[in-house]
């Protein structure tokens, strides 16, 4: 690969990354979160796990309670 071509590729890649960072800054200034940060990590439980359904239900219930507690804290802070 000639040096000229290799350098052009590096230049285009760096320019592309710069544009993405600039766009992300604009969106964050507007209060929009990027999709990569909003992805939630799902817990993968193997099918052979003996109490898989109970485990999934427990996790979902704990998430719901955390969300409701968070909402209550927000409301309390707003009232203060």
N, CA, C and O atoms as a GROMACS GRO file, in nm:
protein
  320
    1UNK      N    1   0.085  -0.117   0.000
    1UNK     CA    2   0.000   0.000   0.000
    1UNK      C    3   0.090   0.124   0.000
    1UNK      O    4   0.180   0.136   0.084
    2UNK      N    5   0.068   0.213  -0.091
    2UNK     CA    6   0.152   0.333  -0.097
    2UNK      C    7   0.127   0.424   0.025
    2UNK      O    8   0.018   0.424   0.084
    3UNK      N    9   0.228   0.499   0.060
    3UNK     CA   10   0.220   0.587   0.176
    3UNK      C   11   0.112   0.692   0.158
    3UNK      O   12   0.041   0.726   0.252
    4UNK      N   13   0.099   0.742   0.036
    4UNK     CA   14  -0.001   0.844   0.008
    4UNK      C   15  -0.142   0.794   0.041
    4UNK      O   16  -0.221   0.864   0.105
    5UNK      N   17  -0.172   0.672  -0.004
    5UNK     CA   18  -0.303   0.614   0.021
    5UNK      C   19  -0.325   0.588   0.170
    5UNK      O   20  -0.433   0.616   0.223
    6UNK      N   21  -0.223   0.536   0.236
    6UNK     CA   22  -0.233   0.507   0.379
    6UNK      C   23  -0.259   0.635   0.458
    6UNK      O   24  -0.340   0.636   0.551
    7UNK      N   25  -0.190   0.742   0.422
    7UNK     CA   26  -0.208   0.869   0.492
    7UNK      C   27  -0.346   0.930   0.464
    7UNK      O   28  -0.407   0.990   0.553
    8UNK      N   29  -0.395   0.913   0.342
    8UNK     CA   30  -0.529   0.962   0.309
    8UNK      C   31  -0.636   0.889   0.392
    8UNK      O   32  -0.732   0.949   0.438
    9UNK      N   33  -0.616   0.760   0.409
    9UNK     CA   34  -0.712   0.682   0.487
    9UNK      C   35  -0.710   0.729   0.633
    9UNK      O   36  -0.815   0.749   0.694
   10UNK      N   37  -0.591   0.748   0.688
   10UNK     CA   38  -0.579   0.797   0.826
   10UNK      C   39  -0.646   0.933   0.842
   10UNK      O   40  -0.713   0.959   0.941
   11UNK      N   41  -0.627   1.018   0.744
   11UNK     CA   42  -0.686   1.152   0.748
   11UNK      C   43  -0.838   1.144   0.746
   11UNK      O   44  -0.905   1.214   0.823
   12UNK      N   45  -0.893   1.060   0.659
   12UNK     CA   46  -1.038   1.047   0.650
   12UNK      C   47  -1.097   0.988   0.778
   12UNK      O   48  -1.204   1.030   0.822
   13UNK      N   49  -1.029   0.892   0.835
   13UNK     CA   50  -1.077   0.831   0.959
   13UNK      C   51  -1.077   0.932   1.072
   13UNK      O   52  -1.174   0.941   1.147
   14UNK      N   53  -0.970   1.008   1.085
   14UNK     CA   54  -0.963   1.107   1.192
   14UNK      C   55  -1.067   1.216   1.173
   14UNK      O   56  -1.126   1.264   1.270
   15UNK      N   57  -1.091   1.256   1.049
   15UNK     CA   58  -1.193   1.357   1.020
   15UNK      C   59  -1.332   1.304   1.055
   15UNK      O   60  -1.415   1.378   1.110
   16UNK      N   61  -1.358   1.178   1.024
   16UNK     CA   62  -1.487   1.118   1.055
   16UNK      C   63  -1.509   1.113   1.205
   16UNK      O   64  -1.617   1.147   1.254
   17UNK      N   65  -1.407   1.070   1.280
   17UNK     CA   66  -1.418   1.064   1.425
   17UNK      C   67  -1.440   1.203   1.484
   17UNK      O   68  -1.515   1.220   1.580
   18UNK      N   69  -1.374   1.302   1.427
   18UNK     CA   70  -1.389   1.440   1.475
   18UNK      C   71  -1.533   1.486   1.456
   18UNK      O   72  -1.590   1.549   1.544
   19UNK      N   73  -1.591   1.455   1.339
   19UNK     CA   74  -1.730   1.493   1.312
   19UNK      C   75  -1.825   1.426   1.410
   19UNK      O   76  -1.919   1.488   1.458
   20UNK      N   77  -1.800   1.298   1.440
   20UNK     CA   78  -1.886   1.226   1.534
   20UNK      C   79  -1.878   1.287   1.673
   20UNK      O   80  -1.980   1.302   1.741
   21UNK      N   81  -1.757   1.324   1.717
   21UNK     CA   82  -1.741   1.386   1.849
   21UNK      C   83  -1.812   1.520   1.854
   21UNK      O   84  -1.875   1.554   1.954
   22UNK      N   85  -1.800   1.596   1.745
   22UNK     CA   86  -1.865   1.727   1.739
   22UNK      C   87  -2.016   1.713   1.747
   22UNK      O   88  -2.082   1.788   1.817
   23UNK      N   89  -2.070   1.617   1.675
   23UNK     CA   90  -2.213   1.594   1.676
   23UNK      C   91  -2.259   1.547   1.814
   23UNK      O   92  -2.366   1.586   1.861
   24UNK      N   93  -2.180   1.464   1.879
   24UNK     CA   94  -2.214   1.416   2.013
   24UNK      C   95  -2.216   1.532   2.112
   24UNK      O   96  -2.300   1.537   2.201
   25UNK      N   97  -2.123   1.627   2.098
   25UNK     CA   98  -2.120   1.744   2.186
   25UNK      C   99  -2.245   1.828   2.166
   25UNK      O  100  -2.304   1.877   2.262
   26UNK      N  101  -2.286   1.845   2.040
   26UNK     CA  102  -2.407   1.922   2.012
   26UNK      C  103  -2.529   1.857   2.074
   26UNK      O  104  -2.612   1.924   2.135
   27UNK      N  105  -2.540   1.725   2.059
   27UNK     CA  106  -2.654   1.654   2.114
   27UNK      C  107  -2.654   1.657   2.266
   27UNK      O  108  -2.760   1.672   2.328
   28UNK      N  109  -2.538   1.644   2.327
   28UNK     CA  110  -2.533   1.647   2.473
   28UNK      C  111  -2.567   1.785   2.526
   28UNK      O  112  -2.620   1.798   2.636
   29UNK      N  113  -2.537   1.890   2.449
   29UNK     CA  114  -2.573   2.025   2.490
   29UNK      C  115  -2.724   2.043   2.488
   29UNK      O  116  -2.778   2.121   2.566
   30UNK      N  117  -2.791   1.971   2.398
   30UNK     CA  118  -2.936   1.977   2.391
   30UNK      C  119  -3.002   1.886   2.494
   30UNK      O  120  -3.124   1.892   2.514
   31UNK      N  121  -2.924   1.802   2.559
   31UNK     CA  122  -2.977   1.712   2.660
   31UNK      C  123  -3.015   1.576   2.606
   31UNK      O  124  -3.082   1.499   2.675
   32UNK      N  125  -2.972   1.544   2.486
   32UNK     CA  126  -3.002   1.415   2.427
   32UNK      C  127  -2.884   1.323   2.454
   32UNK      O  128  -2.769   1.358   2.427
   33UNK      N  129  -2.914   1.206   2.508
   33UNK     CA  130  -2.808   1.110   2.536
   33UNK      C  131  -2.782   1.025   2.414
   33UNK      O  132  -2.873   0.998   2.335
   34UNK      N  133  -2.658   0.983   2.398
   34UNK     CA  134  -2.626   0.899   2.283
   34UNK      C  135  -2.681   0.760   2.304
   34UNK      O  136  -2.700   0.717   2.418
   35UNK      N  137  -2.707   0.691   2.196
   35UNK     CA  138  -2.768   0.559   2.205
   35UNK      C  139  -2.673   0.457   2.266
   35UNK      O  140  -2.718   0.362   2.330
   36UNK      N  141  -2.544   0.476   2.249
   36UNK     CA  142  -2.451   0.378   2.304
   36UNK      C  143  -2.449   0.382   2.455
   36UNK      O  144  -2.430   0.279   2.519
   37UNK      N  145  -2.468   0.499   2.514
   37UNK     CA  146  -2.467   0.507   2.658
   37UNK      C  147  -2.600   0.466   2.718
   37UNK      O  148  -2.605   0.428   2.836
   38UNK      N  149  -2.705   0.471   2.641
   38UNK     CA  150  -2.835   0.436   2.695
   38UNK      C  151  -2.865   0.288   2.681
   38UNK      O  152  -2.968   0.242   2.731
   39UNK      N  153  -2.781   0.214   2.618
   39UNK     CA  154  -2.804   0.071   2.607
   39UNK      C  155  -2.787   0.008   2.745
   39UNK      O  156  -2.686   0.030   2.813
   40UNK      N  157  -2.883  -0.070   2.784
   40UNK     CA  158  -2.873  -0.136   2.912
   40UNK      C  159  -2.817  -0.276   2.891
   40UNK      O  160  -2.848  -0.345   2.794
   41UNK      N  161  -2.735  -0.315   2.983
   41UNK     CA  162  -2.677  -0.447   2.974
   41UNK      C  163  -2.778  -0.547   3.029
   41UNK      O  164  -2.819  -0.538   3.145
   42UNK      N  165  -2.815  -0.640   2.947
   42UNK     CA  166  -2.910  -0.741   2.989
   42UNK      C  167  -2.835  -0.857   3.052
   42UNK      O  168  -2.727  -0.895   3.007
   43UNK      N  169  -2.893  -0.909   3.156
   43UNK     CA  170  -2.834  -1.023   3.222
   43UNK      C  171  -2.872  -1.149   3.146
   43UNK      O  172  -2.990  -1.177   3.125
   44UNK      N  173  -2.774  -1.224   3.105
   44UNK     CA  174  -2.799  -1.347   3.031
   44UNK      C  175  -2.786  -1.464   3.126
   44UNK      O  176  -2.679  -1.490   3.180
   45UNK      N  177  -2.896  -1.533   3.146
   45UNK     CA  178  -2.897  -1.650   3.233
   45UNK      C  179  -2.907  -1.773   3.145
   45UNK      O  180  -2.995  -1.780   3.058
   46UNK      N  181  -2.820  -1.869   3.165
   46UNK     CA  182  -2.825  -1.988   3.080
   46UNK      C  183  -2.955  -2.065   3.099
   46UNK      O  184  -3.013  -2.065   3.207
   47UNK      N  185  -2.999  -2.131   2.994
   47UNK     CA  186  -3.124  -2.208   2.999
   47UNK      C  187  -3.116  -2.326   3.094
   47UNK      O  188  -3.218  -2.374   3.144
   48UNK      N  189  -2.996  -2.374   3.120
   48UNK     CA  190  -2.980  -2.488   3.208
   48UNK      C  191  -2.983  -2.450   3.356
   48UNK      O  192  -2.981  -2.538   3.442
   49UNK      N  193  -2.988  -2.322   3.385
   49UNK     CA  194  -2.993  -2.277   3.524
   49UNK      C  195  -3.124  -2.325   3.585
   49UNK      O  196  -3.230  -2.300   3.528
   50UNK      N  197  -3.120  -2.394   3.701
   50UNK     CA  198  -3.241  -2.457   3.753
   50UNK      C  199  -3.355  -2.361   3.790
   50UNK      O  200  -3.471  -2.396   3.771
   51UNK      N  201  -3.325  -2.242   3.840
   51UNK     CA  202  -3.431  -2.150   3.883
   51UNK      C  203  -3.428  -2.023   3.799
   51UNK      O  204  -3.431  -1.912   3.852
   52UNK      N  205  -3.424  -2.042   3.669
   52UNK     CA  206  -3.410  -1.927   3.578
   52UNK      C  207  -3.530  -1.833   3.588
   52UNK      O  208  -3.512  -1.712   3.596
   53UNK      N  209  -3.652  -1.885   3.588
   53UNK     CA  210  -3.770  -1.800   3.593
   53UNK      C  211  -3.776  -1.720   3.722
   53UNK      O  212  -3.808  -1.601   3.721
   54UNK      N  213  -3.744  -1.785   3.833
   54UNK     CA  214  -3.744  -1.715   3.962
   54UNK      C  215  -3.639  -1.604   3.962
   54UNK      O  216  -3.663  -1.494   4.013
   55UNK      N  217  -3.524  -1.634   3.906
   55UNK     CA  218  -3.415  -1.536   3.902
   55UNK      C  219  -3.456  -1.416   3.818
   55UNK      O  220  -3.431  -1.302   3.858
   56UNK      N  221  -3.516  -1.439   3.703
   56UNK     CA  222  -3.559  -1.329   3.616
   56UNK      C  223  -3.666  -1.245   3.684
   56UNK      O  224  -3.661  -1.122   3.679
   57UNK      N  225  -3.762  -1.311   3.748
   57UNK     CA  226  -3.867  -1.237   3.820
   57UNK      C  227  -3.809  -1.153   3.932
   57UNK      O  228  -3.848  -1.038   3.952
   58UNK      N  229  -3.715  -1.212   4.004
   58UNK     CA  230  -3.650  -1.138   4.115
   58UNK      C  231  -3.578  -1.014   4.063
   58UNK      O  232  -3.586  -0.907   4.124
   59UNK      N  233  -3.508  -1.029   3.953
   59UNK     CA  234  -3.434  -0.916   3.894
   59UNK      C  235  -3.531  -0.808   3.848
   59UNK      O  236  -3.507  -0.690   3.872
   60UNK      N  237  -3.639  -0.847   3.782
   60UNK     CA  238  -3.738  -0.750   3.735
   60UNK      C  239  -3.804  -0.677   3.851
   60UNK      O  240  -3.825  -0.556   3.844
   61UNK      N  241  -3.837  -0.750   3.957
   61UNK     CA  242  -3.898  -0.687   4.074
   61UNK      C  243  -3.803  -0.588   4.140
   61UNK      O  244  -3.843  -0.480   4.182
   62UNK      N  245  -3.677  -0.626   4.149
   62UNK     CA  246  -3.580  -0.536   4.211
   62UNK      C  247  -3.561  -0.410   4.127
   62UNK      O  248  -3.544  -0.302   4.182
   63UNK      N  249  -3.564  -0.424   3.995
   63UNK     CA  250  -3.552  -0.306   3.908
   63UNK      C  251  -3.672  -0.213   3.926
   63UNK      O  252  -3.657  -0.091   3.930
   64UNK      N  253  -3.792  -0.272   3.935
   64UNK     CA  254  -3.912  -0.192   3.953
   64UNK      C  255  -3.908  -0.116   4.085
   64UNK      O  256  -3.943   0.002   4.091
   65UNK      N  257  -3.865  -0.183   4.191
   65UNK     CA  258  -3.859  -0.116   4.320
   65UNK      C  259  -3.754  -0.005   4.320
   65UNK      O  260  -3.776   0.101   4.379
   66UNK      N  261  -3.642  -0.029   4.254
   66UNK     CA  262  -3.539   0.075   4.244
   66UNK      C  263  -3.592   0.196   4.170
   66UNK      O  264  -3.568   0.310   4.210
   67UNK      N  265  -3.665   0.172   4.061
   67UNK     CA  266  -3.720   0.283   3.983
   67UNK      C  267  -3.823   0.361   4.064
   67UNK      O  268  -3.826   0.484   4.060
   68UNK      N  269  -3.907   0.289   4.138
   68UNK     CA  270  -4.008   0.359   4.218
   68UNK      C  271  -3.943   0.438   4.331
   68UNK      O  272  -3.987   0.549   4.362
   69UNK      N  273  -3.839   0.383   4.394
   69UNK     CA  274  -3.767   0.457   4.498
   69UNK      C  275  -3.700   0.581   4.441
   69UNK      O  276  -3.699   0.687   4.503
   70UNK      N  277  -3.646   0.566   4.323
   70UNK     CA  278  -3.581   0.680   4.257
   70UNK      C  279  -3.683   0.789   4.227
   70UNK      O  280  -3.656   0.907   4.247
   71UNK      N  281  -3.800   0.749   4.180
   71UNK     CA  282  -3.907   0.844   4.150
   71UNK      C  283  -3.953   0.914   4.278
   71UNK      O  284  -3.976   1.035   4.277
   72UNK      N  285  -3.967   0.839   4.387
   72UNK     CA  286  -4.006   0.899   4.515
   72UNK      C  287  -3.903   1.001   4.563
   72UNK      O  288  -3.938   1.108   4.611
   73UNK      N  289  -3.776   0.965   4.549
   73UNK     CA  290  -3.669   1.058   4.589
   73UNK      C  291  -3.675   1.186   4.506
   73UNK      O  292  -3.654   1.296   4.558
   74UNK      N  293  -3.703   1.172   4.375
   74UNK     CA  294  -3.714   1.289   4.289
   74UNK      C  295  -3.828   1.380   4.334
   74UNK      O  296  -3.813   1.501   4.342
   75UNK      N  297  -3.942   1.317   4.364
   75UNK     CA  298  -4.058   1.396   4.407
   75UNK      C  299  -4.029   1.465   4.540
   75UNK      O  300  -4.068   1.581   4.559
   76UNK      N  301  -3.964   1.397   4.632
   76UNK     CA  302  -3.929   1.457   4.761
   76UNK      C  303  -3.835   1.576   4.742
   76UNK      O  304  -3.848   1.679   4.808
   77UNK      N  305  -3.739   1.560   4.652
   77UNK     CA  306  -3.645   1.669   4.626
   77UNK      C  307  -3.714   1.788   4.563
   77UNK      O  308  -3.680   1.902   4.593
   78UNK      N  309  -3.812   1.763   4.478
   78UNK     CA  310  -3.886   1.872   4.414
   78UNK      C  311  -3.971   1.948   4.516
   78UNK      O  312  -3.985   2.070   4.510
   79UNK      N  313  -4.028   1.873   4.611
   79UNK     CA  314  -4.111   1.935   4.713
   79UNK      C  315  -4.029   2.022   4.807
   79UNK      O  316  -4.078   2.124   4.857
   80UNK      N  317  -3.907   1.983   4.832
   80UNK     CA  318  -3.819   2.062   4.918
   80UNK      C  319  -3.775   2.186   4.845
   80UNK      O  320  -3.700   2.267   4.900
   0.00000   0.00000   0.00000
